[in-house]
């Protein structure tokens, strides 16, 4: 099965606390290697791998393991996408992403981005050490983030602090199904959290992920979980069923 964008919530740890954070308060949890192995069962290729959190730089060993795993199983990856808060300059993160970029078939499309919006700036921490470290990386996109977040999502700490101004959106899941009824391609976004839960949006708080999850990779393969999003079966699939 090909996945257009696989978003892995590799940690819920964070070294800052932004009052607009859609996730909620940080948690002492990180994705395990076993959860990755369960997630990638029957996955043949990945368009974009996105590492999110929490703060991704706090679980660099996972990124290293991901690279080793996809290389070992010859799973093609086109590009990666990572956002860091820049609180800490992490040489380990830089090296891990360089090695991952060597495996990516579209390295020029890889992105490491730093959050530089108004809510991060108001915390007053110094991002310059991180910028100076990352700016030499060909995939570092310093200016790609918005300078201001005017409409925080009404999730997590934004909801708790009364500053949430917009609802979360559901990410489209577009499936291609083979004649035997197996899922061969997912062109949408698939989000898997630290617990192995598959959730239908990238914009849900930790609490709401528990409420909205559609499956868990420890209970069913990802391809089987995604099948429930096939609302209208083609005639040939109805005949197979």
Secondary structure by P-SEA (a helix, b strand, c coil): ccccbbbbccccccccccccccccccccccccaaaaaaaacccccccbbbbbcccccccaaaaaaaaaaaaaacccccbbbbbbccccccaaaaaaaaaaaaaccccccbbbbbbccaaaaaacccaaaaaaaacccccccccccccccccccccccccccccccbbbbbbbbbbbbccccccccccbbbbbcccccccccccccaaaaaacccccccccccccccccccccccaaaaaac
